[in-house]
Amino acid sequence: MQNTKRSIPTLKDSGKFGKSYTRIPVGKKFGPTQTLRRLTILWVDNAGVPFVTSGFFCEARTLNGTRLATARFDAFGTAVFRTIGTPTSRTLVLRTFDEDGVIFRTRTVRSGISAFVFIG
């Protein structure tokens, strides 16, 4: 039996590095392959490296100050709000704290997001 699958040809870069690229078929529409179901927060330094955030937590509030949820950061700079689905339906005020309750950052983020990154 003959294989009817068409292979996607690769293109050779004519540059000095000789990288191979996969050719994307013309006219084919691509959509996202992965979505975040819950609001995800990352906390990284200026180089994009996650901080060690054990013991830190993040709080989400509405613009009028009503607390919606609190999420703990893991050791790799990530906090996931289990009760806030995405994309978010309202503007949120996000605040980060250390384990003693000392506030580090406050940011207001627009509605319609799935993730947010604190830089610095």
C-alpha positions in Angstrom: 0.0 0.0 0.0 1.3 3.4 -1.0 1.8 6.2 1.6 -0.5 9.1 0.7 0.8 11.6 3.2 2.5 14.6 1.7 5.7 15.7 3.3 6.4 19.4 3.9 9.6 20.4 2.1 12.3 22.3 4.0 14.0 25.4 2.8 17.7 25.9 3.1 18.8 29.3 4.3 21.3 30.8 1.9 22.9 32.7 4.8 26.2 31.7 6.5 24.5 29.6 9.2 22.9 27.1 6.9 19.7 26.6 9.0 16.8 24.6 7.7 13.3 25.9 7.8 9.9 24.3 7.4 7.9 25.7 4.5 4.4 26.7 5.6 1.7 25.9 3.0 0.2 29.0 1.4 -3.4 29.7 2.3 -3.5 27.5 5.4 -4.9 29.3 8.4 -3.2 28.7 11.7 -4.7 29.3 15.2 -3.3 29.0 18.7 -2.5 25.5 19.7 -2.4 26.1 23.4 -4.5 28.3 25.6 -4.3 29.2 29.3 -7.5 28.4 31.1 -6.7 30.3 34.3 -5.0 33.7 34.8 -1.3 33.1 35.0 1.2 35.5 36.5 5.0 35.4 35.9 7.6 37.4 37.9 10.9 37.8 36.1 14.0 40.0 36.1 15.0 42.4 33.3 16.7 39.5 31.4 13.5 37.4 31.6 14.8 35.0 34.2 12.2 34.0 36.8 12.8 35.1 40.4 12.9 32.5 43.1 9.5 33.4 44.6 8.9 30.7 47.3 6.7 32.3 50.0 5.5 35.1 47.7 1.9 35.6 46.7 -0.2 37.7 44.4 -3.6 39.2 44.9 -6.2 40.2 42.3 -8.7 43.0 43.0 -11.3 44.9 41.1 -10.9 48.6 40.4 -13.2 49.4 43.3 -11.0 47.3 45.7 -13.0 44.1 46.0 -10.6 41.2 46.5 -11.3 38.4 43.9 -8.5 35.9 44.6 -5.1 35.2 46.0 -2.5 32.9 44.4 0.8 31.7 45.8 3.9 31.8 43.6 5.9 28.6 43.1 9.7 28.6 43.3 9.9 29.4 39.6 8.1 32.8 39.5 4.7 31.5 38.5 1.3 32.0 40.2 -2.0 30.7 38.8 -5.3 32.1 39.9 -7.5 28.9 40.0 -10.8 30.9 40.2 -10.1 33.5 37.5 -10.8 32.1 34.0 -9.4 33.5 30.8 -9.6 35.7 29.0 -10.4 37.9 31.9 -13.7 39.8 31.8 -12.7 42.9 33.8 -9.8 45.2 34.5 -7.8 43.9 37.5 -5.4 45.4 40.0 -2.6 42.8 40.7 -0.4 43.2 43.8 2.6 41.0 44.8 3.6 40.4 48.4 6.4 38.6 50.3 5.6 36.0 53.0 5.5 38.7 55.6 2.8 40.7 53.7 5.2 43.4 52.4 3.9 44.7 49.1 6.4 44.6 46.2 4.6 45.5 43.0 1.1 46.9 42.0 -0.1 46.8 38.4 -3.4 47.5 36.7 -4.1 45.2 33.8 -6.8 45.4 31.2 -9.5 42.9 30.6 -9.2 40.2 28.0 -5.8 38.7 29.1 -4.7 35.2 29.9 -1.3 36.0 31.4 0.7 38.9 32.9 4.4 39.3 33.6 5.9 41.4 36.3 9.3 42.5 35.2 11.8 43.5 37.9 
